[in-house]
Amino acid sequence: MARQEDKIIGRRLKSSYISTVVSITLVLFVLGLLGLIILHAQKLSEHVRESIALAAYIDDDASTSQINNLQKALDEMPAVAGVRFISREEAAEDLTMELGEDFLDFLGYNPLSASMVINLKAAYTNPDSLQMFEEKLSRYRIVTDVDYQQSLVHLVHKNVRRIGIALFAFSFLLLIIAFALINNTIRLSVFSKRFLIKSMQLVGATQGFIRRPFIVRGVIQGIIGAGITILLLLLSLYTGQQQIPELAMFYDTHMLLVLFAAVLLLGVIISWVSTYFAVRKYLNIKTDFLYYY
């Protein structure tokens, strides 16, 4: 009879342990998916910003050495992601391909100027930085004009800012929900052992001695849940890249490692804090009230 009761209690403990780990895993997985979305959105934003090009038109009388010196100076600027020189002949060929006919035969001469097409790093593509960079380019003697799509820059900057604020607010709300769900799951797990906690306290065990195994188990559950979550996130990332190969462009190993470390740390911290306060509640509660809480 005693053995049968021990088996029943053992099954209940295992079931409680597994349900807690599953709950932690599901909540962390949702948070991790949101993290992946934010990381990919950030990389997409950087890609779009760095695709915005400035065209610095070169004086027709500029020498080859002057052009090379300008290109070298641009390459050394920390704000510049890439520079490409387009000669007058290349500009004419590009325009001919766009128009579908040779406009040189009609005009009889090439009215286009050589240019430097400059792509800036994402951090320097806000309107103020672009204006400062335009003024800096204009100081070069061989640069006759600087042109870029100002309306597109303002539109991208405004939309990226709005999306960033929305994702931050949603992440904060989801973090609160995640903490509440994991906290309730762990509290229910500790609730089933409230009589054991009070019995240990009545025979003289200190609060630290009673609390320690619960916290260790809670932290282990958090680590296991985070580990399963990381595996699920890797599987989701692999599946997503199989369905949408373009996602590989935004793959960043360093950022993924940071995300996985954050998931692991979050699982440990939430589990530790929730277990600590759940056990403390039943350490401080009076014996008569154990049947009500």
C-alpha positions as a Python dict, from the first residue, in 0.01 Angstrom:
ca = {
    (1, 'M'): (0, 0, 0),
    (2, 'A'): (279, 235, 95),
    (3, 'R'): (465, 151, -225),
    (4, 'Q'): (158, 226, -434),
    (5, 'E'): (118, 564, -264),
    (6, 'D'): (486, 638, -324),
    (7, 'K'): (439, 558, -693),
    (8, 'I'): (136, 785, -715),
    (9, 'I'): (322, 1067, -542),
    (10, 'G'): (623, 1010, -769),
    (11, 'R'): (407, 1029, -1081),
    (12, 'R'): (245, 1350, -956),
    (13, 'L'): (585, 1506, -887),
    (14, 'K'): (710, 1411, -1233),
    (15, 'S'): (391, 1544, -1392),
    (16, 'S'): (424, 1871, -1200),
    (17, 'Y'): (792, 1900, -1297),
    (18, 'I'): (721, 1833, -1666),
    (19, 'S'): (423, 2071, -1680),
    (20, 'T'): (635, 2349, -1527),
    (21, 'V'): (915, 2293, -1779),
    (22, 'V'): (664, 2285, -2068),
    (23, 'S'): (502, 2610, -1950),
    (24, 'I'): (839, 2784, -1919),
    (25, 'T'): (941, 2655, -2264),
    (26, 'L'): (624, 2776, -2436),
    (27, 'V'): (644, 3122, -2283),
    (28, 'L'): (1016, 3159, -2358),
    (29, 'F'): (957, 3032, -2713),
    (30, 'V'): (704, 3309, -2780),
    (31, 'L'): (948, 3564, -2641),
    (32, 'G'): (1229, 3413, -2849),
    (33, 'L'): (1020, 3428, -3167),
    (34, 'L'): (953, 3794, -3100),
    (35, 'G'): (1326, 3842, -3050),
    (36, 'L'): (1397, 3679, -3387),
    (37, 'I'): (1140, 3904, -3554),
    (38, 'I'): (1299, 4212, -3397),
    (39, 'L'): (1650, 4106, -3503),
    (40, 'H'): (1542, 4038, -3861),
    (41, 'A'): (1345, 4363, -3871),
    (42, 'Q'): (1654, 4550, -3753),
    (43, 'K'): (1874, 4387, -4018),
    (44, 'L'): (1609, 4460, -4284),
    (45, 'S'): (1599, 4822, -4168),
    (46, 'E'): (1978, 4846, -4197),
    (47, 'H'): (1966, 4690, -4545),
    (48, 'V'): (1702, 4939, -4662),
    (49, 'R'): (1893, 5233, -4516),
    (50, 'E'): (2222, 5129, -4672),
    (51, 'S'): (2045, 5091, -5008),
    (52, 'I'): (1975, 5464, -5012),
    (53, 'A'): (2240, 5613, -5244),
    (54, 'L'): (2379, 5961, -5285),
    (55, 'A'): (2503, 6074, -5625),
    (56, 'A'): (2793, 6320, -5627),
    (57, 'Y'): (2823, 6460, -5981),
    (58, 'I'): (3175, 6525, -6103),
    (59, 'D'): (3294, 6825, -6305),
    (60, 'D'): (3359, 6733, -6667),
    (61, 'D'): (3702, 6899, -6649),
    (62, 'A'): (3813, 6692, -6348),
    (63, 'S'): (4130, 6490, -6405),
    (64, 'T'): (4169, 6119, -6340),
    (65, 'S'): (4397, 6184, -6041),
    (66, 'Q'): (4141, 6419, -5884),
    (67, 'I'): (3867, 6159, -5927),
    (68, 'N'): (4087, 5887, -5777),
    (69, 'N'): (4177, 6111, -5481),
    (70, 'L'): (3808, 6181, -5416),
    (71, 'Q'): (3720, 5813, -5431),
    (72, 'K'): (4006, 5729, -5195),
    (73, 'A'): (3895, 6001, -4951),
    (74, 'L'): (3538, 5867, -4958),
    (75, 'D'): (3652, 5509, -4898),
    (76, 'E'): (3837, 5621, -4584),
    (77, 'M'): (3534, 5800, -4435),
    (78, 'P'): (3380, 5599, -4144),
    (79, 'A'): (3028, 5681, -4261),
    (80, 'V'): (3072, 5534, -4609),
    (81, 'A'): (2969, 5173, -4673),
    (82, 'G'): (3057, 5169, -5042),
    (83, 'V'): (3155, 5393, -5334),
    (84, 'R'): (3115, 5329, -5707),
    (85, 'F'): (3242, 5559, -5983),
    (86, 'I'): (3020, 5589, -6290),
    (87, 'S'): (3180, 5748, -6596),
    (88, 'R'): (2989, 5953, -6853),
    (89, 'E'): (2991, 5659, -7094),
    (90, 'E'): (2857, 5417, -6829),
    (91, 'A'): (2586, 5668, -6734),
    (92, 'A'): (2484, 5694, -7101),
    (93, 'E'): (2468, 5315, -7136),
    (94, 'D'): (2252, 5284, -6822),
    (95, 'L'): (2011, 5552, -6943),
    (96, 'T'): (1992, 5392, -7288),
    (97, 'M'): (1894, 5061, -7129),
    (98, 'E'): (1626, 5233, -6920),
    (99, 'L'): (1480, 5425, -7218),
    (100, 'G'): (1504, 5133, -7457),
    (101, 'E'): (1659, 5351, -7728),
    (102, 'D'): (1987, 5532, -7790),
    (103, 'F'): (1928, 5895, -7697),
    (104, 'L'): (2282, 5989, -7810),
    (105, 'D'): (2180, 5949, -8176),
    (106, 'F'): (1896, 6192, -8119),
    (107, 'L'): (2094, 6456, -7924),
    (108, 'G'): (2425, 6413, -8098),
    (109, 'Y'): (2624, 6446, -7772),
    (110, 'N'): (2639, 6308, -7418),
    (111, 'P'): (2484, 6554, -7168),
    (112, 'L'): (2544, 6331, -6866),
    (113, 'S'): (2817, 6386, -6606),
    (114, 'A'): (3034, 6132, -6432),
    (115, 'S'): (2930, 6062, -6073),
    (116, 'M'): (3020, 5890, -5749),
    (117, 'V'): (2738, 5670, -5617),
    (118, 'I'): (2780, 5654, -5239),
    (119, 'N'): (2607, 5422, -4994),
    (120, 'L'): (2629, 5518, -4629),
    (121, 'K'): (2621, 5291, -4325),
    (122, 'A'): (2281, 5258, -4160),
    (123, 'A'): (2378, 5470, -3858),
    (124, 'Y'): (2450, 5769, -4085),
    (125, 'T'): (2133, 5762, -4296),
    (126, 'N'): (1908, 5979, -4081),
    (127, 'P'): (1812, 6317, -4237),
    (128, 'D'): (2051, 6527, -4024),
    (129, 'S'): (2353, 6306, -4094),
    (130, 'L'): (2277, 6300, -4466),
    (131, 'Q'): (2254, 6678, -4477),
    (132, 'M'): (2591, 6710, -4302),
    (133, 'F'): (2745, 6458, -4541),
    (134, 'E'): (2601, 6647, -4839),
    (135, 'E'): (2760, 6971, -4715),
    (136, 'K'): (3092, 6789, -4668),
    (137, 'L'): (3083, 6655, -5024),
    (138, 'S'): (2999, 6997, -5165),
    (139, 'R'): (3331, 7132, -5036),
    (140, 'Y'): (3524, 6928, -5293),
    (141, 'R'): (3602, 7140, -5600),
    (142, 'I'): (3529, 6871, -5854),
    (143, 'V'): (3183, 6797, -5708),
    (144, 'T'): (2926, 7007, -5891),
    (145, 'D'): (2611, 6874, -5725),
    (146, 'V'): (2490, 6617, -5471),
    (147, 'D'): (2156, 6448, -5513),
    (148, 'Y'): (1954, 6191, -5314),
    (149, 'Q'): (1588, 6112, -5252),
    (150, 'Q'): (1511, 6329, -4950),
    (151, 'S'): (1143, 6230, -4937),
    (152, 'L'): (1239, 5860, -4930),
    (153, 'V'): (1493, 5921, -4653),
    (154, 'H'): (1236, 6100, -4435),
    (155, 'L'): (974, 5831, -4504),
    (156, 'V'): (1211, 5544, -4416),
    (157, 'H'): (1336, 5721, -4103),
    (158, 'K'): (982, 5793, -3981),
    (159, 'N'): (851, 5440, -4047),
    (160, 'V'): (1153, 5270, -3889),
    (161, 'R'): (1108, 5482, -3579),
    (162, 'R'): (738, 5399, -3553),
    (163, 'I'): (795, 5027, -3600),
    (164, 'G'): (1075, 5033, -3341),
    (165, 'I'): (853, 5198, -3080),
    (166, 'A'): (568, 4954, -3151),
    (167, 'L'): (796, 4650, -3122),
    (168, 'F'): (950, 4781, -2800),
    (169, 'A'): (607, 4838, -2643),
    (170, 'F'): (484, 4494, -2753),
    (171, 'S'): (803, 4328, -2622),
    (172, 'F'): (763, 4496, -2284),
    (173, 'L'): (398, 4387, -2260),
    (174, 'L'): (483, 4031, -2361),
    (175, 'L'): (764, 4020, -2104),
    (176, 'I'): (519, 4113, -1828),
    (177, 'I'): (275, 3845, -1948),
    (178, 'A'): (556, 3589, -1963),
    (179, 'F'): (665, 3668, -1609),
    (180, 'A'): (306, 3638, -1485),
    (181, 'L'): (250, 3302, -1658),
    (182, 'I'): (576, 3145, -1539),
    (183, 'N'): (522, 3286, -1191),
    (184, 'N'): (174, 3132, -1166),
    (185, 'T'): (300, 2795, -1294),
    (186, 'I'): (579, 2782, -1037),
    (187, 'R'): (347, 2900, -759),
    (188, 'L'): (110, 2612, -836),
    (189, 'S'): (404, 2372, -826),
    (190, 'V'): (515, 2504, -485),
    (191, 'F'): (154, 2508, -363),
    (192, 'S'): (141, 2127, -383),
    (193, 'K'): (431, 2109, -137),
    (194, 'R'): (311, 2369, 112),
    (195, 'F'): (258, 2108, 386),
    (196, 'L'): (609, 1973, 334),
    (197, 'I'): (748, 2327, 365),
    (198, 'K'): (558, 2391, 687),
    (199, 'S'): (652, 2049, 830),
    (200, 'M'): (1022, 2117, 772),
    (201, 'Q'): (982, 2456, 934),
    (202, 'L'): (808, 2307, 1240),
    (203, 'V'): (1093, 2060, 1302),
    (204, 'G'): (1344, 2344, 1313),
    (205, 'A'): (1478, 2376, 955),
    (206, 'T'): (1592, 2727, 867),
    (207, 'Q'): (1425, 2923, 588),
    (208, 'G'): (1741, 2916, 380),
    (209, 'F'): (1769, 2536, 415),
    (210, 'I'): (1404, 2490, 311),
    (211, 'R'): (1421, 2739, 27),
    (212, 'R'): (1746, 2614, -129),
    (213, 'P'): (1625, 2289, -298),
    (214, 'F'): (1317, 2465, -435),
    (215, 'I'): (1526, 2744, -586),
    (216, 'V'): (1780, 2497, -729),
    (217, 'R'): (1500, 2296, -887),
    (218, 'G'): (1335, 2614, -1020),
    (219, 'V'): (1662, 2730, -1176),
    (220, 'I'): (1717, 2386, -1332),
    (221, 'Q'): (1364, 2398, -1475),
    (222, 'G'): (1441, 2742, -1618),
    (223, 'I'): (1764, 2616, -1776),
    (224, 'I'): (1594, 2310, -1926),
    (225, 'G'): (1305, 2522, -2057),
    (226, 'A'): (1550, 2775, -2207),
    (227, 'G'): (1754, 2496, -2365),
    (228, 'I'): (1448, 2344, -2532),
    (229, 'T'): (1343, 2693, -2641),
    (230, 'I'): (1680, 2755, -2808),
    (231, 'L'): (1651, 2428, -2999),
    (232, 'L'): (1297, 2521, -3112),
    (233, 'L'): (1417, 2866, -3220),
    (234, 'L'): (1701, 2712, -3423),
    (235, 'L'): (1451, 2477, -3585),
    (236, 'S'): (1217, 2768, -3661),
    (237, 'L'): (1506, 2969, -3805),
    (238, 'Y'): (1615, 2677, -4025),
    (239, 'T'): (1258, 2615, -4145),
    (240, 'G'): (1209, 2984, -4219),
    (241, 'Q'): (1529, 3002, -4424),
    (242, 'Q'): (1424, 2692, -4617),
    (243, 'Q'): (1092, 2855, -4706),
    (244, 'I'): (1235, 3206, -4760),
    (245, 'P'): (1602, 3182, -4872),
    (246, 'E'): (1636, 3562, -4865),
    (247, 'L'): (1633, 3545, -4483),
    (248, 'A'): (1993, 3420, -4501),
    (249, 'M'): (2092, 3778, -4594),
    (250, 'F'): (1997, 3890, -4245),
    (251, 'Y'): (2168, 3606, -4059),
    (252, 'D'): (2389, 3741, -3780),
    (253, 'T'): (2563, 3483, -3561),
    (254, 'H'): (2662, 3735, -3293),
    (255, 'M'): (2309, 3870, -3254),
    (256, 'L'): (2166, 3517, -3238),
    (257, 'L'): (2410, 3423, -2962),
    (258, 'V'): (2304, 3735, -2771),
    (259, 'L'): (1937, 3638, -2816),
    (260, 'F'): (1997, 3281, -2696),
    (261, 'A'): (2194, 3408, -2396),
    (262, 'A'): (1906, 3645, -2315),
    (263, 'V'): (1654, 3358, -2336),
    (264, 'L'): (1867, 3147, -2101),
    (265, 'L'): (1919, 3434, -1856),
    (266, 'L'): (1549, 3522, -1865),
    (267, 'G'): (1448, 3164, -1793),
    (268, 'V'): (1685, 3142, -1495),
    (269, 'I'): (1595, 3483, -1349),
    (270, 'I'): (1217, 3444, -1378),
    (271, 'S'): (1229, 3091, -1234),
    (272, 'W'): (1454, 3198, -947),
    (273, 'V'): (1249, 3504, -853),
    (274, 'S'): (914, 3322, -882),
    (275, 'T'): (1033, 3027, -674),
    (276, 'Y'): (1185, 3252, -410),
    (277, 'F'): (866, 3448, -349),
    (278, 'A'): (639, 3142, -378),
    (279, 'V'): (836, 2954, -109),
    (280, 'R'): (859, 3264, 108),
    (281, 'K'): (481, 3293, 105),
    (282, 'Y'): (436, 2947, 259),
    (283, 'L'): (723, 3002, 502),
    (284, 'N'): (550, 3309, 644),
    (285, 'I'): (193, 3182, 634),
    (286, 'K'): (28, 3049, 949),
    (287, 'T'): (-42, 2676, 968),
    (288, 'D'): (-418, 2727, 1000),
    (289, 'F'): (-430, 2901, 664),
    (290, 'L'): (-250, 2628, 465),
    (291, 'Y'): (-585, 2479, 368),
    (292, 'Y'): (-704, 2808, 215),
    (293, 'Y'): (-401, 2924, 12),
}
